[in-house]
Amino acid sequence: MKTVDHVYGIDIGGTKMELVACDPAWQVLHRKRVNTPVHDYADFLDTLTTLVHETDQLLGTGKAIGIGVPGLIDGSTGKHLSSNVPALNGQILLPELHARFQRRIVLGNDCQCFALSEAHGGAAQGKTSMFGAILGTGVGGGYCVNGQLIRGSNGLAGEWGHSAASAVLLAQYRLPTLACGCGLSGCLERYVSGKGVSELYRHLTENHTAPSPDARTIADLFRQGDPVAVRTFDIHLDLLAQGIASLVMTLDPHIIVLGGGLSQLAHLYTSLPAAVSRHLFKNVRVPPIVPPVFGDAGGARGAALLTRQAYDGPLFSS
């Protein structure tokens, strides 16, 4: 099958990388997901290259590629900093990709791409402002106003996962201050991400050094009423609620869309609004907290939307 003017969006995550091919109306024509090589840069590049070339063979060469990459890009050097894909640390990715693919490539933050997708045809369509909050292998997000992605002076807008977890709550639950791959300590991501759920569960068991189940397994135990899993998600909910309350106090978005693997937890949508409210001023309204329209990995579609600036003008604001 040959498709005219289709573009690719690639979402790079700490567990998987996903490619979607979108038509000019931004509808997904093709989707493929593979594991992310997080430690070997050469393997990372080869896996990404194979993903693109296989799609080229299936659809014909795409017109442009938008890529959502976790972490930050140093504006002065072009080097990457990524706590979830350490293979990227210190690398300058864009020239390598241009050399391999010989077409227009736009790089953005993976979590910001998720927000952009949900602001355009997704759960936040038509909203004056929205925050897309990723709860996956890591924790991040993106902020859009009137459909425009707000990136900020350093491209940091939405990096709420690397704000500090509440010291009061850490003390209340007797949790350690954990070092983060970003170089800081006590980051919210270390407690409310998928890996954070495993860390909380391990901390609550009698043997703190034993390996912990992954978040999916702990969620299954939670649904079965396992007391340690129930306690894990009680603490997780409170820490997450405090983090989202800080977002409300800072940005006051009209809607919050959850993404990432933990966005599939049904109890978040029933319990989180009241939990957030407990961390806010009296009478402050909690915005609707909703699941994504494009699934827990809508960042790939958002990455394709990054290329829209080549056709209809910018989708970004500093």
KEKE-3310 file (N, C-alpha, C; in steps of 0.2 Angstrom, whole numbers, plus 5000, padded with zeros to 4 digits):
npx = (5004:5003:5004:5000:5010:5010:5015:5027:5025:5035:5036:5047:5050:5054:5052:5046:5046:5036:5029:5019:5010:5003:4989:4985:4975:4978:4974:4978:4986:4995:5003:5016:5025:5039:5052:5062:5079:5088:5100:5111:5118:5120:5113:5100:5099:5100:5088:5078:5080:5077:5064:5058:5062:5056:5043:5043:5045:5032:5023:5028:5040:5039:5034:5039:5046:5041:5048:5046:5055:5061:5065:5077:5084:5099:5099:5110:5120:5114:5114:5108:5098:5092:5083:5077:5080:5095:5104:5104:5110:5121:5122:5120:5107:5100:5108:5112:5101:5096:5106:5103:5090:5087:5077:5064:5065:5058:5061:5055:5049:5043:5032:5026:5022:5012:5002:5000:4993:4982:4976:4972:4959:4958:4954:4955:4950:4945:4946:4951:4963:4975:4982:4993:4996:5008:5009:5019:5033:5041:5038:5030:5025:5014:5009:4996:4988:4974:4976:4989:5005:5014:5031:5041:5055:5067:5062:5056:5043:5030:5037:5034:5036:5049:5049:5049:5044:5032:5039:5033:5023:5032:5038:5027:5023:5035:5045:5060:5071:5073:5086:5087:5087:5089:5098:5094:5086:5073:5063:5046:5043:5050:5042:5028:5028:5027:5038:5040:5028:5032:5043:5037:5029:5039:5045:5036:5035:5041:5054:5065:5074:5071:5067:5054:5037:5032:5023:5011:5008:5007:4995:4986:4986:4981:4968:4963:4963:4974:4983:4995:4997:4985:4988:5000:4994:4986:4995:5002:4991:4989:5002:5002:4991:4995:5005:4998:4989:4998:5001:4988:4988:4998:4996:4983:4974:4961:4957:4963:4972:4976:4990:5000:5005:4999:4988:4978:4972:4958:4953:4959:4952:4940:4944:4954:4951:4945:4955:4965:4958:4960:4972:4972:4967:4952:4937:4942:4941:4943:4950:4942:4948:4953:4953:4964:4959:4966:4972:4984:4996:4997:5007:5014:5006:5005:5018:5019:5011:5019:5026:5017:5019:5026:5016:5004:5008:5015:5013:5018:5023:5033)
npy = (4994:5011:5027:5044:5058:5054:5055:5051:5047:5045:5037:5037:5028:5022:5009:5004:5008:5016:5017:5027:5029:5043:5049:5064:5069:5066:5054:5038:5026:5015:5006:5001:4993:4991:4984:4996:4998:5002:5004:5003:5013:5011:5000:5005:5015:5007:4999:5009:5013:5002:5000:5012:5010:4997:5002:5011:5002:4996:5006:5016:5029:5040:5057:5065:5065:5065:5064:5059:5061:5055:5065:5078:5090:5098:5115:5122:5113:5102:5090:5075:5072:5060:5051:5039:5033:5029:5027:5037:5048:5062:5060:5067:5067:5071:5075:5062:5055:5062:5059:5046:5045:5055:5065:5077:5080:5081:5084:5082:5083:5067:5067:5079:5077:5068:5076:5086:5078:5074:5086:5089:5083:5074:5070:5082:5091:5106:5113:5126:5126:5113:5099:5086:5072:5061:5044:5033:5022:5032:5049:5062:5076:5088:5104:5113:5127:5133:5124:5126:5120:5123:5125:5132:5141:5133:5122:5114:5114:5106:5096:5089:5078:5078:5087:5090:5077:5078:5083:5082:5072:5061:5060:5057:5044:5037:5036:5034:5046:5046:5044:5051:5047:5058:5066:5073:5072:5064:5065:5067:5057:5046:5039:5039:5034:5019:5011:5017:5013:4999:5001:5007:4996:4987:4993:4992:4979:4966:4961:4972:4971:4962:4957:4967:4965:4969:4984:4981:4968:4971:4979:4970:4962:4971:4973:4961:4962:4961:4965:4972:4977:4985:4995:5000:5007:5016:5025:5028:5035:5046:5053:5055:5063:5075:5079:5082:5092:5102:5105:5110:5122:5129:5130:5129:5121:5118:5105:5088:5076:5059:5049:5035:5019:5017:5025:5016:5012:5010:5015:5028:5037:5038:5040:5050:5064:5068:5066:5075:5086:5088:5093:5106:5123:5128:5127:5127:5122:5106:5101:5092:5075:5064:5049:5045:5049:5043:5032:5024:5027:5038:5047:5044:5048:5061:5065:5064:5075:5085:5088:5095:5109:5111:5112:5119:5129:5135:5124:5127:5136:5147)
npz = (5000:4996:5002:5001:5007:5020:5038:5050:5067:5082:5097:5110:5124:5141:5141:5130:5112:5100:5084:5074:5059:5051:5042:5031:5038:5051:5056:5062:5052:5053:5065:5076:5088:5098:5109:5119:5118:5131:5136:5127:5115:5101:5098:5101:5091:5080:5081:5081:5068:5060:5063:5057:5043:5040:5040:5030:5019:5019:5018:5009:5008:5022:5023:5033:5050:5066:5083:5099:5113:5128:5143:5142:5131:5129:5125:5121:5117:5111:5117:5125:5140:5149:5161:5160:5148:5148:5138:5129:5136:5135:5121:5104:5096:5084:5072:5069:5065:5055:5045:5044:5039:5030:5028:5034:5051:5067:5084:5100:5117:5124:5133:5132:5119:5120:5127:5117:5108:5114:5116:5103:5095:5105:5122:5128:5118:5112:5125:5135:5142:5146:5155:5152:5160:5162:5168:5169:5165:5169:5175:5168:5158:5149:5144:5137:5129:5122:5112:5109:5112:5126:5129:5136:5142:5143:5138:5147:5152:5160:5166:5179:5186:5191:5201:5218:5229:5242:5257:5269:5267:5264:5276:5284:5280:5282:5272:5262:5256:5240:5228:5211:5193:5186:5193:5204:5220:5229:5220:5213:5203:5207:5216:5212:5199:5188:5192:5204:5211:5213:5221:5232:5236:5239:5250:5260:5263:5274:5271:5265:5256:5246:5229:5221:5215:5198:5193:5187:5192:5205:5205:5201:5213:5221:5217:5221:5234:5242:5257:5258:5245:5244:5254:5248:5236:5242:5248:5237:5230:5238:5238:5224:5223:5230:5221:5210:5215:5216:5203:5200:5208:5202:5188:5185:5176:5164:5162:5166:5159:5160:5156:5151:5158:5171:5170:5167:5178:5186:5198:5200:5193:5200:5214:5214:5212:5224:5233:5228:5231:5245:5246:5242:5243:5252:5243:5231:5215:5208:5193:5180:5179:5168:5157:5143:5126:5115:5120:5132:5126:5118:5114:5102:5091:5095:5092:5079:5076:5079:5067:5060:5060:5048:5039:5043:5051:5067:5081:5094:5108:5117)
capx = (5000:5006:5000:5003:5011:5009:5020:5028:5026:5038:5036:5052:5049:5058:5050:5044:5046:5031:5029:5013:5010:4997:4988:4985:4970:4981:4972:4983:4986:4999:5006:5020:5028:5045:5055:5067:5086:5089:5107:5116:5116:5121:5107:5095:5099:5098:5081:5074:5081:5073:5057:5057:5063:5051:5037:5044:5043:5025:5018:5031:5043:5035:5036:5042:5046:5041:5050:5045:5061:5061:5071:5079:5089:5102:5098:5117:5125:5110:5115:5102:5098:5087:5084:5073:5084:5102:5108:5104:5114:5127:5122:5117:5103:5097:5112:5113:5094:5096:5110:5100:5083:5087:5070:5063:5064:5057:5062:5051:5048:5038:5026:5023:5019:5006:4998:4998:4989:4975:4973:4970:4955:4957:4950:4955:4949:4941:4947:4955:4970:4975:4988:4993:5000:5010:5011:5022:5040:5043:5032:5031:5018:5014:5004:4993:4984:4971:4979:4996:5010:5019:5037:5045:5062:5071:5059:5055:5036:5027:5042:5032:5039:5055:5048:5051:5038:5030:5043:5028:5021:5037:5039:5021:5023:5041:5048:5066:5072:5077:5090:5083:5092:5090:5103:5091:5084:5066:5058:5040:5043:5053:5036:5022:5028:5026:5044:5038:5024:5036:5047:5033:5027:5045:5047:5031:5036:5046:5061:5066:5079:5069:5064:5047:5034:5031:5017:5005:5007:5004:4988:4982:4985:4977:4961:4962:4962:4980:4984:5001:4995:4980:4992:5004:4990:4984:5001:5003:4986:4990:5008:5000:4986:4998:5008:4993:4987:5003:4999:4982:4989:5003:4994:4975:4971:4954:4956:4969:4972:4981:4992:5005:5002:4995:4982:4973:4970:4951:4952:4962:4947:4935:4947:4959:4949:4944:4962:4968:4955:4962:4978:4970:4963:4945:4933:4946:4938:4948:4948:4941:4953:4950:4958:4965:4955:4971:4975:4990:5003:4995:5013:5016:5002:5007:5025:5017:5008:5025:5028:5012:5022:5028:5010:4999:5010:5018:5009:5021:5023:5038)
capy = (5000:5017:5033:5051:5063:5052:5057:5046:5049:5039:5039:5034:5027:5019:5002:5003:5013:5015:5021:5027:5033:5046:5053:5071:5071:5064:5048:5033:5021:5010:5006:4996:4994:4987:4986:5001:4997:5008:5005:5003:5018:5008:4996:5010:5018:5001:4997:5014:5013:4996:5002:5017:5007:4992:5005:5013:4997:4994:5012:5021:5033:5045:5064:5068:5061:5068:5060:5061:5058:5056:5069:5085:5092:5105:5120:5125:5108:5097:5084:5073:5070:5055:5046:5032:5029:5031:5026:5044:5053:5064:5059:5072:5062:5074:5074:5055:5053:5065:5055:5039:5045:5059:5068:5081:5077:5086:5081:5085:5078:5062:5068:5085:5075:5065:5082:5089:5073:5074:5093:5089:5078:5069:5071:5089:5095:5112:5115:5132:5124:5106:5096:5079:5069:5054:5040:5026:5020:5038:5053:5069:5079:5093:5109:5116:5132:5134:5119:5127:5117:5127:5122:5135:5144:5128:5116:5110:5115:5099:5091:5089:5072:5080:5092:5086:5074:5082:5080:5080:5065:5056:5058:5053:5037:5035:5034:5036:5051:5042:5047:5050:5046:5065:5069:5076:5067:5065:5067:5063:5051:5040:5037:5038:5030:5012:5009:5020:5008:4994:5004:5008:4990:4984:4996:4990:4972:4965:4961:4978:4970:4957:4960:4968:4963:4975:4988:4977:4963:4974:4981:4963:4960:4977:4971:4955:4964:4960:4971:4976:4981:4990:5000:5003:5011:5021:5029:5031:5040:5053:5056:5058:5069:5081:5082:5085:5098:5108:5107:5115:5128:5133:5131:5129:5119:5116:5097:5085:5069:5055:5044:5030:5012:5018:5028:5011:5010:5013:5019:5034:5042:5039:5042:5055:5071:5070:5066:5081:5092:5088:5096:5112:5128:5127:5129:5127:5116:5101:5100:5085:5070:5059:5045:5048:5046:5039:5026:5025:5029:5043:5051:5043:5052:5068:5066:5065:5081:5090:5089:5100:5116:5111:5112:5123:5134:5132:5122:5128:5143:5147)
capz = (5000:4995:5005:5000:5012:5027:5042:5056:5074:5086:5105:5114:5131:5145:5141:5123:5107:5096:5078:5070:5052:5051:5035:5032:5043:5057:5057:5062:5047:5054:5071:5078:5095:5100:5116:5119:5121:5135:5139:5122:5110:5095:5098:5101:5084:5075:5082:5078:5060:5058:5064:5051:5036:5039:5039:5023:5014:5019:5016:5005:5013:5025:5022:5039:5056:5073:5088:5106:5117:5136:5146:5140:5126:5131:5120:5118:5115:5108:5120:5129:5147:5150:5167:5158:5143:5149:5132:5126:5139:5132:5114:5100:5092:5078:5066:5067:5062:5048:5041:5042:5036:5024:5028:5039:5057:5072:5090:5105:5123:5123:5137:5129:5113:5123:5129:5111:5104:5118:5114:5096:5094:5111:5128:5129:5112:5114:5131:5135:5144:5148:5157:5150:5165:5161:5174:5166:5168:5172:5176:5165:5156:5144:5145:5131:5130:5116:5107:5108:5116:5129:5130:5141:5140:5143:5135:5153:5154:5161:5170:5186:5189:5194:5206:5224:5233:5248:5263:5274:5266:5265:5284:5287:5278:5284:5266:5261:5251:5235:5222:5204:5188:5184:5197:5210:5225:5231:5214:5213:5199:5211:5221:5209:5192:5188:5196:5211:5214:5215:5226:5238:5239:5242:5256:5264:5265:5279:5268:5261:5250:5241:5223:5221:5209:5194:5195:5184:5196:5211:5203:5201:5220:5224:5215:5225:5241:5246:5261:5256:5238:5245:5257:5242:5232:5247:5249:5230:5229:5242:5235:5217:5223:5232:5215:5205:5218:5215:5196:5200:5211:5198:5181:5185:5170:5164:5162:5166:5155:5162:5151:5153:5160:5177:5168:5166:5185:5186:5204:5200:5191:5206:5220:5214:5213:5231:5236:5226:5234:5252:5246:5240:5247:5252:5238:5224:5211:5205:5186:5178:5178:5163:5153:5136:5120:5111:5124:5136:5123:5113:5112:5095:5087:5096:5089:5072:5076:5079:5060:5057:5059:5041:5034:5045:5056:5073:5087:5100:5111:5122)
cpx = (5004:5002:5004:5004:5009:5015:5021:5028:5029:5038:5041:5051:5054:5057:5049:5045:5040:5031:5022:5014:5003:4996:4987:4980:4972:4977:4977:4982:4989:5002:5010:5024:5034:5048:5061:5074:5088:5096:5112:5114:5116:5114:5100:5094:5097:5091:5076:5074:5077:5066:5054:5057:5058:5044:5037:5042:5036:5021:5021:5034:5039:5038:5040:5042:5046:5043:5049:5050:5060:5067:5071:5084:5092:5102:5105:5121:5121:5111:5109:5103:5092:5088:5081:5076:5091:5106:5109:5108:5120:5127:5119:5114:5101:5101:5112:5106:5094:5100:5107:5094:5082:5080:5069:5061:5063:5057:5058:5051:5042:5032:5023:5019:5012:5000:4995:4993:4982:4972:4970:4966:4954:4953:4950:4953:4944:4942:4952:4962:4969:4982:4988:4998:5002:5012:5013:5028:5043:5037:5034:5024:5019:5008:5002:4988:4981:4974:4986:5000:5015:5025:5041:5052:5067:5068:5056:5047:5033:5031:5040:5034:5046:5055:5048:5044:5038:5035:5038:5025:5026:5039:5033:5021:5030:5045:5055:5066:5076:5080:5086:5089:5093:5096:5101:5089:5077:5061:5052:5040:5045:5047:5030:5022:5027:5032:5043:5033:5027:5040:5043:5031:5033:5046:5042:5031:5041:5053:5062:5071:5077:5066:5057:5044:5033:5024:5010:5003:5004:4997:4984:4981:4981:4969:4959:4961:4968:4982:4990:5000:4990:4984:4997:5000:4987:4989:5002:4998:4987:4996:5006:4996:4990:5002:5004:4990:4992:5002:4993:4984:4994:5000:4986:4972:4964:4952:4963:4968:4977:4983:4997:5001:4998:4989:4976:4970:4963:4950:4954:4956:4941:4938:4951:4957:4948:4950:4965:4965:4958:4969:4978:4967:4956:4941:4936:4943:4944:4945:4946:4947:4951:4955:4959:4961:4960:4975:4981:4996:5001:5001:5015:5012:5004:5014:5024:5015:5014:5027:5023:5014:5024:5022:5006:5001:5012:5012:5012:5021:5029:5035)
cpy = (5006:5023:5039:5055:5061:5054:5051:5050:5043:5042:5034:5033:5023:5011:5000:5009:5011:5020:5021:5031:5036:5049:5060:5074:5069:5058:5042:5027:5015:5011:5000:4998:4989:4989:4991:4998:5003:5009:5006:5007:5015:5004:5000:5013:5013:4999:5003:5014:5007:4997:5007:5013:5001:4996:5008:5008:4995:5000:5016:5026:5039:5052:5067:5064:5065:5063:5063:5058:5060:5061:5076:5085:5098:5109:5122:5120:5103:5090:5082:5071:5066:5050:5039:5029:5032:5031:5033:5049:5055:5064:5065:5068:5065:5073:5066:5052:5056:5061:5049:5039:5050:5063:5073:5078:5082:5082:5085:5080:5074:5064:5074:5082:5072:5071:5085:5084:5074:5081:5094:5083:5073:5072:5078:5094:5100:5115:5121:5130:5117:5104:5089:5076:5062:5050:5033:5024:5026:5043:5060:5071:5085:5098:5113:5121:5134:5130:5120:5124:5122:5124:5125:5137:5138:5121:5111:5110:5108:5094:5090:5083:5073:5086:5087:5083:5078:5079:5078:5073:5059:5054:5055:5046:5034:5032:5037:5042:5047:5046:5046:5050:5053:5069:5072:5070:5069:5067:5063:5057:5045:5036:5035:5035:5023:5009:5011:5015:5002:4995:5004:5001:4986:4987:4994:4983:4971:4964:4966:4977:4965:4961:4961:4967:4970:4978:4984:4972:4965:4976:4975:4962:4965:4975:4965:4956:4963:4966:4975:4980:4986:4996:5004:5008:5017:5027:5033:5036:5047:5057:5059:5064:5075:5084:5085:5092:5104:5110:5112:5121:5132:5135:5131:5127:5117:5109:5094:5078:5065:5050:5039:5024:5013:5021:5023:5009:5014:5017:5026:5039:5043:5042:5048:5062:5073:5070:5072:5087:5093:5092:5103:5117:5126:5130:5130:5121:5112:5100:5093:5081:5065:5055:5048:5045:5041:5034:5029:5027:5033:5047:5050:5048:5060:5070:5067:5072:5087:5092:5094:5107:5116:5113:5118:5129:5131:5130:5123:5135:5142:5150)
cpz = (5000:4998:5004:5006:5019:5031:5048:5062:5078:5093:5108:5121:5134:5144:5133:5118:5102:5090:5076:5064:5052:5044:5036:5037:5050:5060:5057:5056:5049:5061:5073:5084:5096:5106:5114:5122:5125:5137:5133:5116:5103:5093:5097:5094:5079:5075:5080:5070:5057:5058:5058:5044:5035:5037:5032:5018:5014:5016:5010:5010:5015:5023:5027:5045:5062:5078:5095:5110:5124:5138:5142:5135:5128:5124:5117:5115:5110:5111:5124:5136:5148:5156:5165:5152:5143:5143:5128:5129:5136:5124:5111:5095:5085:5072:5064:5063:5055:5043:5039:5038:5030:5023:5034:5045:5063:5079:5095:5111:5122:5127:5134:5122:5115:5124:5122:5107:5108:5117:5107:5094:5100:5116:5130:5123:5114:5120:5131:5137:5146:5150:5155:5155:5164:5167:5171:5169:5172:5173:5173:5163:5151:5146:5139:5133:5123:5110:5106:5114:5119:5132:5135:5138:5139:5140:5141:5155:5154:5164:5177:5189:5193:5199:5213:5227:5239:5254:5268:5274:5267:5272:5287:5286:5279:5277:5265:5256:5245:5229:5215:5199:5185:5187:5203:5215:5227:5226:5215:5209:5203:5215:5217:5202:5193:5193:5203:5214:5217:5221:5233:5241:5242:5249:5262:5266:5270:5277:5263:5255:5245:5235:5224:5215:5205:5196:5192:5189:5203:5210:5203:5209:5223:5223:5219:5232:5245:5250:5260:5250:5240:5249:5252:5238:5236:5247:5242:5228:5232:5239:5228:5218:5225:5226:5210:5208:5216:5208:5196:5202:5206:5191:5180:5178:5170:5164:5163:5163:5157:5157:5155:5156:5166:5175:5167:5172:5186:5193:5204:5198:5196:5212:5220:5215:5220:5235:5234:5230:5242:5252:5244:5245:5247:5246:5231:5221:5208:5198:5185:5177:5174:5160:5146:5131:5116:5115:5128:5133:5117:5111:5105:5090:5088:5093:5082:5071:5076:5072:5057:5056:5052:5037:5036:5050:5062:5078:5094:5102:5117:5129)
residu = (MET:LYS:THR:VAL:ASP:HIS:VAL:TYR:GLY:ILE:ASP:ILE:GLY:GLY:THR:LYS:MET:GLU:LEU:VAL:ALA:CYS:ASP:PRO:ALA:TRP:GLN:VAL:LEU:HIS:ARG:LYS:ARG:VAL:ASN:THR:PRO:VAL:HIS:ASP:TYR:ALA:ASP:PHE:LEU:ASP:THR:LEU:THR:THR:LEU:VAL:HIS:GLU:THR:ASP:GLN:LEU:LEU:GLY:THR:GLY:LYS:ALA:ILE:GLY:ILE:GLY:VAL:PRO:GLY:LEU:ILE:ASP:GLY:SER:THR:GLY:LYS:HIS:LEU:SER:SER:ASN:VAL:PRO:ALA:LEU:ASN:GLY:GLN:ILE:LEU:LEU:PRO:GLU:LEU:HIS:ALA:ARG:PHE:GLN:ARG:ARG:ILE:VAL:LEU:GLY:ASN:ASP:CYS:GLN:CYS:PHE:ALA:LEU:SER:GLU:ALA:HIS:GLY:GLY:ALA:ALA:GLN:GLY:LYS:THR:SER:MET:PHE:GLY:ALA:ILE:LEU:GLY:THR:GLY:VAL:GLY:GLY:GLY:TYR:CYS:VAL:ASN:GLY:GLN:LEU:ILE:ARG:GLY:SER:ASN:GLY:LEU:ALA:GLY:GLU:TRP:GLY:HIS:SER:ALA:ALA:SER:ALA:VAL:LEU:LEU:ALA:GLN:TYR:ARG:LEU:PRO:THR:LEU:ALA:CYS:GLY:CYS:GLY:LEU:SER:GLY:CYS:LEU:GLU:ARG:TYR:VAL:SER:GLY:LYS:GLY:VAL:SER:GLU:LEU:TYR:ARG:HIS:LEU:THR:GLU:ASN:HIS:THR:ALA:PRO:SER:PRO:ASP:ALA:ARG:THR:ILE:ALA:ASP:LEU:PHE:ARG:GLN:GLY:ASP:PRO:VAL:ALA:VAL:ARG:THR:PHE:ASP:ILE:HIS:LEU:ASP:LEU:LEU:ALA:GLN:GLY:ILE:ALA:SER:LEU:VAL:MET:THR:LEU:ASP:PRO:HIS:ILE:ILE:VAL:LEU:GLY:GLY:GLY:LEU:SER:GLN:LEU:ALA:HIS:LEU:TYR:THR:SER:LEU:PRO:ALA:ALA:VAL:SER:ARG:HIS:LEU:PHE:LYS:ASN:VAL:ARG:VAL:PRO:PRO:ILE:VAL:PRO:PRO:VAL:PHE:GLY:ASP:ALA:GLY:GLY:ALA:ARG:GLY:ALA:ALA:LEU:LEU:THR:ARG:GLN:ALA:TYR:ASP:GLY:PRO:LEU:PHE:SER:SER)
# end
